[in-house]
Amino acid sequence: MLIKEILEHEEQMIALRHDFHAHPELGFEEYRTSDIIAELLEKWGYTIERGLGKTGIVGTLTVGNGTKRLGIRADMDALPMQELADVEYASHYPGKMHACGHDGHCAILLSAAKYLAETRRFSGILRVIFQPSEESIGGARVMIEEGLFQRFPCDAIFGLHNYPLLPAGHFFTKSGPLMASSDSFTVTLTGKGGHGSAPEHCLDPLPCAANIVLALQTIVSRHIDPQIPAVVTVGSLQAGSTHNIIPDSVVIKINTRSFCPATRSEIEKQIRHIVMSQATSYHLIASIDKVFGYPATLNDPEQTAFALAIARQTVGEECVGDPEEFKPLMGSEDFSFMLQEVPGCYLMLGTGKAEGDNYSVHHPRYEFNDECIAVGASYWARLTESFLN
């Protein structure tokens, strides 16, 4: 059941979400967004700390004499995409778009933060964490490295993500692995270019690259237990400029996904073995640059049971997915860094519309469902009041 006071300021939060959407900012550049968030939180009585992760914000609200400390996180950044959605509040900035719904995540947490500050029906310490750069190099990791949980300790941490391919107002999560780890590698093969009519004077990196791409497909099929999910994707192979010139070098870009740390390690080991062995056989120089990596998102069993109980209170049993039937997602999420430090749970909030197209996140026509702001805010409010009482 949605909270009456939250519904009373729903239009204000929808307008705020539209403003964020019209003014998207990329990772570590969320200056305008963080200015607005900080101003509102301070107005509502939160103690504000800015600057963690450059643009990150931690708002703290202490009520009563309770000693428990709860953290709730929302991400703020947009994506480097050109928006194609036909809405009056479409992005004002070419090549930038809130295509993952982080504008909605901010509006949800702000709506809950306003209600909780006005009602104060809990006893303890609430920390609302607005995080930069989820989409790029892991703003969560940067905030942690800069002392997030040392300076603002939490006994539990929670986050959510909208999911437009699930019905609006439904919640889904499960204990243990919820989302996969993600690692990206850039492989550079360097040989000796030259004219295509005289290959004997060259060291052609292209045949080697072709064999590497094929060999990489055997990692999952021949080195990983077939009952353990894993993905190896070659997303880019770049070489040469025209028909009759053998290039000096080739660049291969690889992404991997898995849930198990041992599997993640084995995949990287096999990538390195394949690349270096093939390069040696072709007399080439190879380098492997691990661009970035997110660990798997692993939900704490106790906090997941609690999170699901609050979801049932908020939207009813029929709108909460059975954890046994919900498969982990191969997408990745840098909230995983926070879950490595503090027990907690990450949830999916369905935002699918009953009518019209439901484009998935990272699509240029994706559009967050405003009807779910009050749902998510009511959820955060109930979770806070329960955890801190």
Rosetta blueprint (number, residue, H / E / L):
1 M L
2 L L
3 I L
4 K H
5 E H
6 I H
7 L H
8 E H
9 H L
10 E H
11 E H
12 Q H
13 M H
14 I H
15 A H
16 L H
17 R H
18 H H
19 D H
20 F H
21 H H
22 A H
23 H L
24 P L
25 E L
26 L L
27 G L
28 F L
29 E L
30 E L
31 Y H
32 R H
33 T H
34 S H
35 D H
36 I H
37 I H
38 A H
39 E H
40 L H
41 L H
42 E H
43 K H
44 W H
45 G L
46 Y L
47 T E
48 I E
49 E E
50 R E
51 G E
52 L E
53 G L
54 K L
55 T L
56 G E
57 I E
58 V E
59 G E
60 T E
61 L E
62 T E
63 V E
64 G L
65 N L
66 G L
67 T L
68 K L
69 R E
70 L E
71 G E
72 I E
73 R E
74 A E
75 D E
76 M L
77 D L
78 A L
79 L E
80 P L
81 M L
82 Q L
83 E L
84 L L
85 A L
86 D L
87 V L
88 E L
89 Y L
90 A L
91 S L
92 H L
93 Y L
94 P L
95 G L
96 K L
97 M E
98 H L
99 A L
100 C L
101 G L
102 H H
103 D H
104 G H
105 H H
106 C H
107 A H
108 I H
109 L H
110 L H
111 S H
112 A H
113 A H
114 K H
115 Y H
116 L H
117 A H
118 E H
119 T H
120 R L
121 R L
122 F L
123 S L
124 G E
125 I E
126 L E
127 R E
128 V E
129 I E
130 F E
131 Q E
132 P L
133 S L
134 E L
135 E L
136 S L
137 I L
138 G L
139 G H
140 A H
141 R H
142 V H
143 M H
144 I H
145 E H
146 E L
147 G L
148 L H
149 F H
150 Q H
151 R H
152 F L
153 P L
154 C L
155 D L
156 A E
157 I E
158 F E
159 G E
160 L E
161 H E
162 N E
163 Y E
164 P E
165 L E
166 L E
167 P E
168 A L
169 G L
170 H L
171 F E
172 F E
173 T L
174 K L
175 S L
176 G E
177 P E
178 L E
179 M E
180 A L
181 S E
182 S E
183 D E
184 S E
185 F E
186 T E
187 V E
188 T E
189 L E
190 T E
191 G L
192 K E
193 G L
194 G E
195 H E
196 G L
197 S L
198 A L
199 P H
200 E H
201 H H
202 C L
203 L E
204 D L
205 P H
206 L H
207 P H
208 C H
209 A H
210 A H
211 N H
212 I H
213 V H
214 L H
215 A H
216 L H
217 Q H
218 T H
219 I H
220 V H
221 S H
222 R H
223 H H
224 I L
225 D L
226 P L
227 Q L
228 I L
229 P L
230 A E
231 V E
232 V E
233 T E
234 V E
235 G E
236 S E
237 L E
238 Q E
239 A E
240 G L
241 S L
242 T L
243 H L
244 N L
245 I E
246 I E
247 P L
248 D L
249 S E
250 V E
251 V E
252 I E
253 K E
254 I E
255 N E
256 T E
257 R E
258 S E
259 F L
260 C L
261 P H
262 A H
263 T H
264 R H
265 S H
266 E H
267 I H
268 E H
269 K H
270 Q H
271 I H
272 R H
273 H H
274 I H
275 V H
276 M H
277 S H
278 Q H
279 A H
280 T H
281 S H
282 Y L
283 H L
284 L L
285 I E
286 A E
287 S E
288 I E
289 D E
290 K E
291 V E
292 F E
293 G E
294 Y E
295 P L
296 A L
297 T E
298 L E
299 N E
300 D L
301 P H
302 E H
303 Q H
304 T H
305 A H
306 F H
307 A H
308 L H
309 A H
310 I H
311 A H
312 R H
313 Q H
314 T H
315 V H
316 G L
317 E H
318 E H
319 C H
320 V E
321 G L
322 D L
323 P L
324 E L
325 E L
326 F L
327 K L
328 P L
329 L E
330 M L
331 G L
332 S L
333 E L
334 D L
335 F H
336 S H
337 F H
338 M H
339 L H
340 Q H
341 E H
342 V L
343 P L
344 G E
345 C E
346 Y E
347 L E
348 M E
349 L E
350 G E
351 T E
352 G E
353 K L
354 A L
355 E L
356 G L
357 D L
358 N L
359 Y L
360 S L
361 V L
362 H L
363 H L
364 P L
365 R L
366 Y L
367 E L
368 F L
369 N L
370 D H
371 E H
372 C H
373 I H
374 A H
375 V H
376 G H
377 A H
378 S H
379 Y H
380 W H
381 A H
382 R H
383 L H
384 T H
385 E H
386 S H
387 F H
388 L L
389 N L
